[in-house]
Amino acid sequence: MEEAKGVVKHVLLAKFKEGTAQDQIDQLIKDYANLVNLIEPMKSFQWGKDVSMENLHQGFTHIFESTFESTEGVAEYVAHPAHVEYANLFLANLEKVLVIDYKPTTVRV
């Protein structure tokens, strides 16, 4: 197994508050995706909704994943004014949130 050199994945699991309108959720996701255009260390962004049949989601409905070149890039992203402003708005609409940063390990068989 080989740990990625420098690359860091920033994963956020979310459950939106009951009563949050779908158009508001859509706008929040669009604004989250736009951060990749505003914050240089953020290299990519992906998101999706839970589709698992295992029912182990613990109430989380959405996943957001951003890629950075280093832990320093994640720190720069977290402190960036555009992220701080967005995070305050985004988190106010969430019932539950879980964030994990990790360095992916490639398994060679």
SULUR-V311086 format. One line per field, one symbol per residue. phi: phi as a letter, one per 30 degrees, with the letter a starting at -180 (. if undefined). A space follows every 10 residues. Layout:
BEGIN
phi->???
END
This chain:
BEGIN
phi->.bdddiebcc cbcbbddeid dedddedddd ddddeddcbe dddabbaacd bdcdhcdhjd cbbbbccbda dddddddddd eddeddeddd ddccdbbbbb cbcdccccc
END
